[in-house]
């Protein structure tokens, strides 16, 4: 694995496809890059700072009149920026399923959208930016995830490169599922450092935990859990709908807080699939 990259912020390689939860003319549901720190090389050992307060990461949302509105002729479709009791119900359902861990505040913000993406992917649906009848119907159905490693440990982390999902198991049951963005699988050379942006497939264990923000030459990471060399699962401000990192496994910031508190050093990490 000598050529594996050990960081997570890769420049935009290609525009993500226009995706929408329910067909519409105005909202693609695609997250765009937001200007993260300049990409640089990451050392094998990252200094561990004191634990910091969890940052507020709710993105500003435009004021709207309510959630009962029409998009492409569909009534009652939820989109980023909507707010109200229907959004609160959505957040509660996602929380009950292990997809959302923020407050059920009734605002369809970026963290809620990440949870919706994770839910869609867990059900074999195309991840979309809107919540319409198909999503509500799927939320009402109980459907268990198929484990990547059926004979894995009772407590473990599974990472699917194919579906870009991370699942935490406790007592053989999935208790947390989150949308992720893994290595882009391209060769890169930046500021004199070259490598392959690959998240390796295999059986690993968490070797080290770094609380709070750590910054290296490849960017900034939050609540990092290293599982092979300098490659870690960590929170990020950028978790797009495509593999985009130098090799790390990016998670939404709010979810990374829960993951960091749940996963212990030495816990098995299974990475399977391909992008």
C-alpha beads as a LAMMPS data file, in Angstrom:
LAMMPS data file: protein, C-alpha beads

275 atoms
274 bonds

1 atom types
1 bond types

-500.0 500.0 xlo xhi
-500.0 500.0 ylo yhi
-500.0 500.0 zlo zhi

Masses

1 110.0

Atoms # bond

1 1 1 0.000 0.000 0.000
2 1 1 3.038 2.240 -0.461
3 1 1 1.276 4.537 -2.871
4 1 1 -1.878 5.014 -0.816
5 1 1 -2.803 8.591 -0.083
6 1 1 -3.306 9.578 3.520
7 1 1 -5.655 12.484 3.318
8 1 1 -9.104 13.478 2.282
9 1 1 -9.445 16.623 0.233
10 1 1 -9.106 16.035 -3.487
11 1 1 -9.828 18.833 -5.954
12 1 1 -13.015 18.650 -7.996
13 1 1 -12.419 16.087 -10.731
14 1 1 -15.748 16.125 -12.556
15 1 1 -19.100 17.691 -12.020
16 1 1 -21.561 15.479 -10.172
17 1 1 -24.620 14.438 -12.159
18 1 1 -27.791 16.424 -11.653
19 1 1 -29.876 14.467 -9.180
20 1 1 -33.305 15.170 -7.776
21 1 1 -35.382 13.283 -5.260
22 1 1 -38.527 13.814 -7.277
23 1 1 -38.263 15.180 -10.850
24 1 1 -38.252 18.946 -10.803
25 1 1 -37.024 21.879 -12.799
26 1 1 -35.355 23.933 -10.127
27 1 1 -33.445 21.853 -7.561
28 1 1 -30.922 19.179 -8.497
29 1 1 -30.160 18.235 -4.922
30 1 1 -26.444 18.138 -5.737
31 1 1 -23.975 19.538 -3.224
32 1 1 -21.288 21.723 -4.719
33 1 1 -17.779 22.199 -3.399
34 1 1 -17.562 24.927 -0.813
35 1 1 -13.928 25.966 -0.717
36 1 1 -12.133 23.640 1.685
37 1 1 -8.485 24.157 2.757
38 1 1 -5.841 23.721 0.082
39 1 1 -4.939 20.081 -0.458
40 1 1 -1.555 19.005 0.813
41 1 1 0.254 15.892 1.982
42 1 1 -0.647 14.354 5.317
43 1 1 1.898 12.952 7.799
44 1 1 1.556 9.373 9.012
45 1 1 1.179 10.665 12.546
46 1 1 -1.156 13.602 13.099
47 1 1 -0.882 15.602 16.349
48 1 1 -3.913 15.060 18.538
49 1 1 -5.308 18.359 19.866
50 1 1 -7.493 18.846 22.883
51 1 1 -11.123 17.885 22.335
52 1 1 -12.985 20.818 20.861
53 1 1 -16.596 21.763 21.039
54 1 1 -18.696 20.305 18.281
55 1 1 -18.990 22.925 15.529
56 1 1 -22.316 24.170 14.368
57 1 1 -22.616 23.013 10.772
58 1 1 -26.203 23.783 9.830
59 1 1 -26.037 25.685 6.561
60 1 1 -28.188 28.763 6.134
61 1 1 -31.453 27.944 4.419
62 1 1 -33.775 30.296 2.597
63 1 1 -37.013 31.311 4.226
64 1 1 -39.987 29.470 2.838
65 1 1 -43.694 29.681 3.390
66 1 1 -44.133 26.007 4.216
67 1 1 -43.685 22.470 3.055
68 1 1 -46.944 22.117 1.178
69 1 1 -45.844 23.337 -2.190
70 1 1 -45.684 22.080 -5.755
71 1 1 -42.567 21.080 -7.709
72 1 1 -43.135 19.825 -11.248
73 1 1 -46.772 19.236 -10.392
74 1 1 -46.101 17.249 -7.197
75 1 1 -47.651 18.437 -3.945
76 1 1 -46.081 17.923 -0.546
77 1 1 -42.509 17.276 -1.737
78 1 1 -39.828 18.302 0.774
79 1 1 -36.661 20.057 -0.302
80 1 1 -33.702 21.725 1.378
81 1 1 -34.952 24.959 2.951
82 1 1 -38.402 23.654 3.854
83 1 1 -39.428 23.738 7.478
84 1 1 -42.317 22.673 9.615
85 1 1 -43.901 19.667 11.293
86 1 1 -43.591 17.454 8.210
87 1 1 -39.826 17.988 8.160
88 1 1 -39.721 17.211 11.878
89 1 1 -41.536 13.936 11.226
90 1 1 -39.014 13.104 8.516
91 1 1 -36.111 13.749 10.874
92 1 1 -37.669 11.556 13.552
93 1 1 -38.182 8.681 11.125
94 1 1 -34.602 8.988 9.895
95 1 1 -33.385 9.090 13.490
96 1 1 -35.340 5.965 14.375
97 1 1 -33.726 4.176 11.439
98 1 1 -30.190 5.189 12.456
99 1 1 -29.639 7.691 9.636
100 1 1 -29.976 11.068 11.381
101 1 1 -28.542 12.164 14.720
102 1 1 -29.202 15.864 14.829
103 1 1 -32.034 17.637 16.588
104 1 1 -35.515 17.192 15.112
105 1 1 -35.817 20.961 14.652
106 1 1 -38.072 20.874 11.610
107 1 1 -35.621 22.510 9.187
108 1 1 -34.586 20.585 6.091
109 1 1 -30.903 21.496 6.288
110 1 1 -27.755 19.972 4.858
111 1 1 -27.413 17.376 7.630
112 1 1 -30.972 16.207 6.950
113 1 1 -30.157 15.889 3.265
114 1 1 -27.099 13.757 4.085
115 1 1 -29.378 11.476 6.115
116 1 1 -31.856 11.261 3.230
117 1 1 -29.018 10.330 0.859
118 1 1 -27.900 7.577 3.231
119 1 1 -31.437 6.259 3.532
120 1 1 -31.957 6.238 -0.237
121 1 1 -28.726 4.343 -0.830
122 1 1 -29.530 1.814 1.898
123 1 1 -32.793 1.029 0.065
124 1 1 -31.221 0.749 -3.369
125 1 1 -32.686 4.085 -4.462
126 1 1 -30.835 6.806 -6.340
127 1 1 -29.801 9.400 -3.718
128 1 1 -31.925 12.470 -4.331
129 1 1 -32.288 15.938 -2.914
130 1 1 -36.038 15.809 -2.384
131 1 1 -38.390 13.668 -0.325
132 1 1 -41.503 12.630 -2.190
133 1 1 -44.065 9.798 -2.116
134 1 1 -41.544 7.049 -2.919
135 1 1 -39.322 8.067 -0.026
136 1 1 -42.232 8.281 2.420
137 1 1 -43.421 4.842 1.321
138 1 1 -39.932 3.396 1.806
139 1 1 -39.684 4.961 5.273
140 1 1 -42.810 3.094 6.309
141 1 1 -41.379 -0.264 5.278
142 1 1 -39.064 -2.169 7.583
143 1 1 -36.127 -3.532 5.653
144 1 1 -32.921 -4.881 7.140
145 1 1 -29.526 -4.188 5.622
146 1 1 -27.612 -7.085 4.125
147 1 1 -24.245 -7.241 5.936
148 1 1 -21.066 -7.050 3.886
149 1 1 -19.380 -9.522 6.252
150 1 1 -22.033 -11.850 7.734
151 1 1 -19.424 -13.566 9.914
152 1 1 -17.938 -10.293 11.134
153 1 1 -17.731 -9.357 14.780
154 1 1 -20.762 -8.458 16.849
155 1 1 -19.434 -4.882 17.060
156 1 1 -17.863 -3.681 13.836
157 1 1 -17.746 -1.044 11.109
158 1 1 -18.584 -1.938 7.503
159 1 1 -17.720 0.382 4.604
160 1 1 -19.239 -0.204 1.171
161 1 1 -17.311 1.475 -1.634
162 1 1 -19.993 0.385 -4.091
163 1 1 -22.846 2.102 -2.269
164 1 1 -20.750 4.757 -0.481
165 1 1 -22.227 3.794 2.883
166 1 1 -20.763 3.234 6.329
167 1 1 -22.641 1.012 8.787
168 1 1 -21.923 0.434 12.458
169 1 1 -23.048 -2.863 13.993
170 1 1 -23.703 -3.460 17.667
171 1 1 -24.538 -6.975 18.860
172 1 1 -24.797 -8.035 15.188
173 1 1 -27.419 -5.367 14.437
174 1 1 -26.949 -2.218 12.301
175 1 1 -27.467 0.816 14.524
176 1 1 -25.995 3.623 12.405
177 1 1 -25.910 4.077 8.629
178 1 1 -24.388 7.124 6.986
179 1 1 -23.645 8.536 3.550
180 1 1 -19.886 8.778 2.935
181 1 1 -17.389 9.817 0.269
182 1 1 -14.304 7.630 -0.186
183 1 1 -11.140 7.752 -2.306
184 1 1 -11.580 9.013 -5.876
185 1 1 -9.227 6.307 -7.211
186 1 1 -7.079 8.599 -9.316
187 1 1 -3.366 9.346 -9.312
188 1 1 -2.478 12.835 -8.153
189 1 1 0.539 15.070 -7.646
190 1 1 0.109 18.151 -5.493
191 1 1 2.778 20.445 -4.092
192 1 1 5.496 17.870 -4.642
193 1 1 3.526 14.978 -3.139
194 1 1 2.197 12.206 -5.389
195 1 1 -0.002 9.250 -4.575
196 1 1 -3.090 7.230 -5.392
197 1 1 -6.422 8.390 -4.009
198 1 1 -7.541 4.926 -2.911
199 1 1 -9.549 3.639 0.046
200 1 1 -8.116 0.124 0.430
201 1 1 -10.338 -2.949 0.487
202 1 1 -9.700 -5.430 3.280
203 1 1 -10.041 -6.260 6.959
204 1 1 -8.635 -3.647 9.325
205 1 1 -8.948 -2.350 12.864
206 1 1 -9.111 1.148 14.312
207 1 1 -5.536 1.914 15.276
208 1 1 -5.806 5.453 16.580
209 1 1 -8.357 8.152 17.401
210 1 1 -7.759 11.887 17.036
211 1 1 -10.480 14.025 18.646
212 1 1 -11.570 17.390 17.321
213 1 1 -10.004 19.126 14.342
214 1 1 -6.606 18.082 13.002
215 1 1 -4.985 19.852 10.082
216 1 1 -2.281 18.565 7.782
217 1 1 -0.974 19.372 4.324
218 1 1 -3.913 17.506 2.739
219 1 1 -6.613 19.373 4.596
220 1 1 -8.597 19.387 7.833
221 1 1 -10.363 16.441 9.446
222 1 1 -12.744 16.202 12.383
223 1 1 -12.905 13.322 14.906
224 1 1 -10.600 11.016 12.961
225 1 1 -10.498 7.236 13.415
226 1 1 -7.446 5.811 11.643
227 1 1 -7.677 2.240 10.401
228 1 1 -4.784 1.798 7.941
229 1 1 -1.710 4.029 7.923
230 1 1 -2.813 7.651 7.615
231 1 1 -6.250 6.763 6.222
232 1 1 -9.140 7.515 8.547
233 1 1 -12.889 7.758 8.892
234 1 1 -13.585 11.389 9.802
235 1 1 -16.035 14.254 9.706
236 1 1 -15.813 16.726 6.854
237 1 1 -17.528 19.860 5.607
238 1 1 -17.501 18.292 2.119
239 1 1 -19.229 14.922 1.610
240 1 1 -20.379 15.009 -2.025
241 1 1 -22.333 12.419 -4.001
242 1 1 -19.177 10.949 -5.498
243 1 1 -15.934 9.401 -4.234
244 1 1 -13.803 12.525 -3.845
245 1 1 -11.156 12.064 -1.124
246 1 1 -7.461 11.186 -1.214
247 1 1 -8.357 7.868 0.453
248 1 1 -10.047 8.734 3.728
249 1 1 -13.707 8.027 4.445
250 1 1 -15.533 11.339 4.798
251 1 1 -18.691 11.569 6.918
252 1 1 -21.067 14.445 7.718
253 1 1 -19.779 16.385 10.723
254 1 1 -22.729 15.751 13.014
255 1 1 -22.665 12.014 12.279
256 1 1 -18.920 11.848 12.904
257 1 1 -19.514 12.906 16.504
258 1 1 -21.716 9.866 17.093
259 1 1 -19.341 7.553 15.199
260 1 1 -16.324 8.788 17.146
261 1 1 -18.056 8.169 20.471
262 1 1 -19.289 4.703 19.447
263 1 1 -16.234 3.169 17.781
264 1 1 -13.322 2.060 19.950
265 1 1 -9.661 1.490 19.186
266 1 1 -9.155 -2.064 18.017
267 1 1 -12.669 -2.377 16.582
268 1 1 -12.860 -4.289 13.260
269 1 1 -13.306 -2.238 10.071
270 1 1 -14.309 -4.121 6.916
271 1 1 -14.014 -2.372 3.559
272 1 1 -15.649 -4.057 0.570
273 1 1 -16.800 -3.320 -2.979
274 1 1 -15.552 -1.007 -5.705
275 1 1 -16.504 2.385 -7.103

Bonds

1 1 1 2
2 1 2 3
3 1 3 4
4 1 4 5
5 1 5 6
6 1 6 7
7 1 7 8
8 1 8 9
9 1 9 10
10 1 10 11
11 1 11 12
12 1 12 13
13 1 13 14
14 1 14 15
15 1 15 16
16 1 16 17
17 1 17 18
18 1 18 19
19 1 19 20
20 1 20 21
21 1 21 22
22 1 22 23
23 1 23 24
24 1 24 25
25 1 25 26
26 1 26 27
27 1 27 28
28 1 28 29
29 1 29 30
30 1 30 31
31 1 31 32
32 1 32 33
33 1 33 34
34 1 34 35
35 1 35 36
36 1 36 37
37 1 37 38
38 1 38 39
39 1 39 40
40 1 40 41
41 1 41 42
42 1 42 43
43 1 43 44
44 1 44 45
45 1 45 46
46 1 46 47
47 1 47 48
48 1 48 49
49 1 49 50
50 1 50 51
51 1 51 52
52 1 52 53
53 1 53 54
54 1 54 55
55 1 55 56
56 1 56 57
57 1 57 58
58 1 58 59
59 1 59 60
60 1 60 61
61 1 61 62
62 1 62 63
63 1 63 64
64 1 64 65
65 1 65 66
66 1 66 67
67 1 67 68
68 1 68 69
69 1 69 70
70 1 70 71
71 1 71 72
72 1 72 73
73 1 73 74
74 1 74 75
75 1 75 76
76 1 76 77
77 1 77 78
78 1 78 79
79 1 79 80
80 1 80 81
81 1 81 82
82 1 82 83
83 1 83 84
84 1 84 85
85 1 85 86
86 1 86 87
87 1 87 88
88 1 88 89
89 1 89 90
90 1 90 91
91 1 91 92
92 1 92 93
93 1 93 94
94 1 94 95
95 1 95 96
96 1 96 97
97 1 97 98
98 1 98 99
99 1 99 100
100 1 100 101
101 1 101 102
102 1 102 103
103 1 103 104
104 1 104 105
105 1 105 106
106 1 106 107
107 1 107 108
108 1 108 109
109 1 109 110
110 1 110 111
111 1 111 112
112 1 112 113
113 1 113 114
114 1 114 115
115 1 115 116
116 1 116 117
117 1 117 118
118 1 118 119
119 1 119 120
120 1 120 121
121 1 121 122
122 1 122 123
123 1 123 124
124 1 124 125
125 1 125 126
126 1 126 127
127 1 127 128
128 1 128 129
129 1 129 130
130 1 130 131
131 1 131 132
132 1 132 133
133 1 133 134
134 1 134 135
135 1 135 136
136 1 136 137
137 1 137 138
138 1 138 139
139 1 139 140
140 1 140 141
141 1 141 142
142 1 142 143
143 1 143 144
144 1 144 145
145 1 145 146
146 1 146 147
147 1 147 148
148 1 148 149
149 1 149 150
150 1 150 151
151 1 151 152
152 1 152 153
153 1 153 154
154 1 154 155
155 1 155 156
156 1 156 157
157 1 157 158
158 1 158 159
159 1 159 160
160 1 160 161
161 1 161 162
162 1 162 163
163 1 163 164
164 1 164 165
165 1 165 166
166 1 166 167
167 1 167 168
168 1 168 169
169 1 169 170
170 1 170 171
171 1 171 172
172 1 172 173
173 1 173 174
174 1 174 175
175 1 175 176
176 1 176 177
177 1 177 178
178 1 178 179
179 1 179 180
180 1 180 181
181 1 181 182
182 1 182 183
183 1 183 184
184 1 184 185
185 1 185 186
186 1 186 187
187 1 187 188
188 1 188 189
189 1 189 190
190 1 190 191
191 1 191 192
192 1 192 193
193 1 193 194
194 1 194 195
195 1 195 196
196 1 196 197
197 1 197 198
198 1 198 199
199 1 199 200
200 1 200 201
201 1 201 202
202 1 202 203
203 1 203 204
204 1 204 205
205 1 205 206
206 1 206 207
207 1 207 208
208 1 208 209
209 1 209 210
210 1 210 211
211 1 211 212
212 1 212 213
213 1 213 214
214 1 214 215
215 1 215 216
216 1 216 217
217 1 217 218
218 1 218 219
219 1 219 220
220 1 220 221
221 1 221 222
222 1 222 223
223 1 223 224
224 1 224 225
225 1 225 226
226 1 226 227
227 1 227 228
228 1 228 229
229 1 229 230
230 1 230 231
231 1 231 232
232 1 232 233
233 1 233 234
234 1 234 235
235 1 235 236
236 1 236 237
237 1 237 238
238 1 238 239
239 1 239 240
240 1 240 241
241 1 241 242
242 1 242 243
243 1 243 244
244 1 244 245
245 1 245 246
246 1 246 247
247 1 247 248
248 1 248 249
249 1 249 250
250 1 250 251
251 1 251 252
252 1 252 253
253 1 253 254
254 1 254 255
255 1 255 256
256 1 256 257
257 1 257 258
258 1 258 259
259 1 259 260
260 1 260 261
261 1 261 262
262 1 262 263
263 1 263 264
264 1 264 265
265 1 265 266
266 1 266 267
267 1 267 268
268 1 268 269
269 1 269 270
270 1 270 271
271 1 271 272
272 1 272 273
273 1 273 274
274 1 274 275
